[in-house]
Amino acid sequence: MDVLTLGEENYRCVLDTNGRLRYRPISPEEASWKVCRIEGKSTIKGGKTQVHLHDGRNIIVDDASEHKTGDSLKISLPEQEVLEHIKFGEGTRCMLIGGVHVGKLADVTNYIVKRSSMPNEVEFDGFGTITDNVFTVGDCALPGVEVSQ
């Protein structure tokens, strides 16, 4: 979901249906934000909560109980301020970043938490995968990404 700017042209990095990185042209307004998945969180000095994002960024947030692993944050570039919190759960639009359906958008129909060492599962309309293959995007527009049927 990275943004690349070359001169006056802006591109968003997305996965195609073969799992390859593709750069799709976007408008300057779209280039001012990106979506990052929350990989973890920790408490830092002063009792503040810091969330760890998939691209290596760390952002301090106010309400720790609201931010969960697997959720996503829409952040502004280059200020890195949180514009929107996208919760992961049933009905949420997600991009698949691994597995057979890589590069497609689909809506979550069921989330299955395994109480064992097995990974949690996410079910979509007609197929399922593990949570590591799912990137929550919500209503954010991603150019060149097709909605799974």
N, C-alpha and C positions, 0 to 999 in steps of 0.2 A: 504494500500500500504506500510505498515511498513516492515522493514527488521529486521530479527532476526538472530543473529549469535551465534551458540553453538559449541564451539571448532573450528573445521575446516569446519563445515557445515553451510551453509547460506540458509535462507528461506525468501520468500516474503509472506506476509499476504494478501490474496485476498478473495472475497466473492464467494461462490459457487452458483448454481442456486436455492438453497433453502434459501439463505440469511445468511448462516452460514459462520463463518470465517474459512479459510483453510490455512495451511502453505505449500507452494509449494517450493521444492528445487530449488535453483538458483546458478549460478556460482559466484566466487569471484568478477568478473568484474561487474556483475549485482547488487551485494550487495553494491557497492560503490555509488549508487544513489537511489532516490525515487521520486515519483511524488506527489505533494501537490496542492490542489485546493485553489485558492484565494477566501476567504470569504468576504474580505473587505479591505479598505485601508484608511489611514489617513495621515495628514501632521504633522510632528513632529518639534521640535525645530531646527531652522536653515533652514527651508523651505524644508527639505528632505521629501520624501514620504516613508511610511512604509506600506507594504502589510501584511495582516493577513491571515494565512494559516489554513486549516481545522484541523491540528493536534496541534494547539496552538503556532506554531512558528510565529515569526515576522521577516521579512527581509526588509532591506532598499534597495530601487531600485533607479536607476538613472532617468528613463523616466516614470513619473507617468501616462501620457496620453496613454501609450502603454499597461499598465496592467489594466485589467478589472475584475470585479467580475465574477466568473465562469470560467475564464482562469485557467490554471495550470502551475506550475513551476517544472521543473526537477532539483532537487538540489543534490549536492554531499554530501556524508556522510563521515566523520563527520564534514567536513569543512563548510557545509551549504552555499556553493556558488552556484549561479544560473548557471546551465549548459545550459538550454533551456527554452524558453517561449513558451507554447502551447496555441494558441488562440482558444477560443470557437466560433463556427460558423458553417455554412453549410459546409458539407464535412468532418468535424472533427470526428475522431474516439473517441468514449466515452464508458466508462464502466457504466453500470446501477447499482446503489447502493441502489435502492428501487423500490417497485412496483412489478408487476407480472413477469417482465423480469429481475429481479435482478441477478447480476453475469454474465451478457452477455455483449459482445462488439457489438456496432452498430455504423454506420455512420449517422450523422445528415443530414436530407434532408431539414428540414425547422425549423426555430426558430420564434415563435410567441410571440411578446411582448404585454402583456395585459396592457392597460392604466387604470387599476382599482386595487382594492385590491386583485383580483384573481392572483394566481401565473402564471408566464410566462410558456409557453408550448414549448416542443421540440418534433418534429416529426421525426421518423425514417422510414425505409421501412416497412410499414404495421402496425405500432403502434406508439403511442405517450405517453408522460409522462410530468411531471412538471420538472422544472430546478433543484429543490432540489434533484431529484433522479438521476442526471447525473454528472459523474466525467470525465472530459476531460483527455484523456491519449495520444492522438496523435499516433505516430508510436512506442511508448514504448512497448516492449514485456512484457506481463504478463503471467506467466506460469499457465497452467490449466484453462485458461479462454477461453470459446468458443465464436466464432463470431456468432451473431444472424442471422438467415436466414430470 
